[in-house]
Amino acid sequence: MLFGAIEAGGTKCICAVADEEGVIQEQFSLPTASPEITLDQILVFFKKHPIEAIGIGMFGPVNIDASSPDYGQVLASPKKDWQQVNVYQYFKDRIQVPIYINTDVNMAAIGEYYYGAARDAESCVYMTVGTGIGAGFILNGKCLNGTSYHPEMGHMFIKPHPKDFFRGSCSYHEQCLEGLAAGPSLFQRYGKKGAELAENKAVWNLEAYYLAQAVSNFLLLFSPEKIILGGGVMKQTQLYGLIHSEVEKMLNGYLPLDNIKELIVPPLLGDQQAIKGAVWSASNNVW
């Protein structure tokens, strides 16, 4: 049997067809353009394959309440032309297979939980740090989906560094986690992308200070067995050691962190976690 998977990101979409073991048979990517152009191209791809179901990891915020008449509808997205677009309804009207939608970061968490760095754990947080910041929490195989809206952990409020006077890049909250630590905040602060700042220790010390606050909050809120940090900004691998040190400093002995290098880890699936999570959701009839 074959299953369809979509990772719909803010800048590009990745589509794949995989078997029930999660082995990808075919994959392609396309820029996230207007809803009409993007969804029509994805539809053409899936109509070539005899798929049994589709799992979709969608940029948000998006309605992921399967009991809602607006299930699959994009909400207050920064991508204005996608607001109020119902992705679930689009595919339901055109492909007669079950469709399961969750946020892109929840699908990534599912992928790492079942196939990646948390496959031997009962609980995990996956946080992506890239163009935006998002996180998903899984306990005993179930995502924390929330009630009327899904969690938006990337917009948690954190304490600005006393020597950081940057106003923040988030158009909604300015100095939330995403506004202070996502990729655009690096560019707006320094006029360069993260890859061009690799040798600037001060940049990554500050980045670690902000990301460590999020990680410390996850530890205090969820007590997860694994915290997996992925996304484009985390390609700067020096961040892991800096975050370990900052978390230990911030928590100040309050929690036992003897295995911090095994607790706070990089992903094992490279950039495939959301696609793998979408495949798992489709093949196991779970959203």
Protein Blocks (a to p, Z undefined) as FASTA:
>chain_A
ZZddddddfkbccdddddfkopafbdcddddddfklmmmmmmmmmmmpccfbdcdddddd
ddfbfkbckgoiacfdfblmlgopafklmmmmmoccddddddfklmmmmmmmmmmmmlmb
cbdcdddddfbccddddeehiacebjmbccdfklcccdddfklcbebjafklopamklmm
gmklmmmmnopafklmmmmmklmmmmmmmmmmmmmmmmmmnopabdcdedjklmmmmlmm
mmmmmmmmmnnomaccklmmmmpccdfkljmmmmmmmmmmmmnopZZ
